[in-house]
């Protein structure tokens, strides 16, 4: 894995001296701290109620995760001391052939979460793992290592999924993902929804279950919300079956936030604006809770309101997967958080979605990787989606509102001669497939990449096969080949010759147990970015 890092201890010399002086002064005023670690705790209830998870597989290892949480909806219910947690990694599902094991401390400062970064394993094979604390043992999870960097694997199978609003549907899709034969799950974001009520969903969509607590603002609020979602057995089944590569979108913090700007922007719909310095406090809390709840490496540990979540994973020479962050560094929505005609600010030539450092890192990586396929796993649709039959109407929370940023990226890919680029997106609660052209207004311009937008796990309820304006939207957007409004996920199979996307859908999430069916399938041949019917 390649990741830019600004370590939490990477301070300037002057800053270190100031910090040391302040620490010495504080130490002179306070008694020495007394800290304990409990090696054999006794829990009032089962502590592994959030299950286990693994993530970010490398050729030699992965991240193993759990969180001690005997009282999930009450802040965790743990004492304010560190707890010793043992972990085991085995070559068999019965855990008889233990290959590595160790102990770590679950610290109260991180909600008693555990992130074990395993290394030194043989590449390209499955493993099984579990945790122990006191007399309690966690469920057994299955994970894997990635192929060696110079390996030439015959295939990679991954699922793309996200947008799982607890209130408007059951997580049946995760149960189906758990049963899939896949190597990796790319979660594009909206793992939780921070609000209470409809969470941005239309009020006509009925609630089938309720959030615990009100809108999340405190660290305990966010911890409880993750604990509620993590307690879902279908979501746990998917984590226990596969390693995940995690991203976040908006609802892990605040609906449709962008950079330093919250949803409350002083517009007529939200007249009380939240100053950036106040919103930064909420971001700091939300990012900590996200880190605590996800199988992430220490390089993703937030530093106040900042986090470096963008990174890359390799699958030998077959695929290079860039996990992108399209929220932290983007400009505020140029015309407000609306869908409508573009205002003059949409033409800003310096518009940012990725931010300059991430954008430069991505283009450099795309130009230098020796992998056949380059996968951009990100959040919001990149393709042009004109919603009007007579004039230009764009969603201001997507790449459409930042055409200069999209143009720089696509022209950068084209100018460097990069081929076989696939963009995986989500956020909009529908499934889409399309071709990204050098000029979005000209379908005759060169095809630069293909894009596959996964629908939601449960957000917006049962949905439908189409929307009333589907045919009109597709007619106005000839580069778009597919649309579906059911809940579900996308399965991608990548081989040296082609990349296939199969859109899987469920006809209902308002009650559990829906079967899954294929709604559409598309193929991209190596060397040709244009979509073909699968």
Buried (B, 14 or more C-beta within 10 A) or exposed (E): BEBEEEEEEEEEEEEEEEEEEEEEEEEEEEEEEEEEEBBEBEBEEEBBBBBBBBBBBBBBBBBBBBBBBBBBBEBBBBEEBBBBBBBBBBBEEEBEEBBBEEEBBBBBEBBBBBBBBBEEBEBBEEBBBBBBBBEBBBBBBBBBBBBBBEBEBEEBBBBBBBBBBBBBBBBBBBBBBBEBEBBBBBBBBBBBBBBBBBBBBEEEBEBBEEBBBEBBBEBBBBBBBBBBBBBBEBBBBBBBBBBBBBBBBBBBBBBBBBBBBBBBBEEEEBEEBBEEEEBBEBBBBBBBBBBBBBBBBEBBBBEEBEBBBBBBBBBBBBBBBBBBBBBBBBBBBBBBBBBBEBEEBBEBEEBBBBBEEBBEBBBEBBBEBEBBBBBBBBBBBBBBBBBBEEEBBBBBBBBBBBBBBBBBBBBBBBEEEBBBBBBBBBBBBBBBBBBBBBBBEEEEBEBBBBBBBBBBBBBBBBBEEBBEEBEBBBEBBEBBBBBBBBBBBBBBBBBBEBBBBBBBBBBBBBEBEBEBEEBBBBBBEBEBBEBBEB
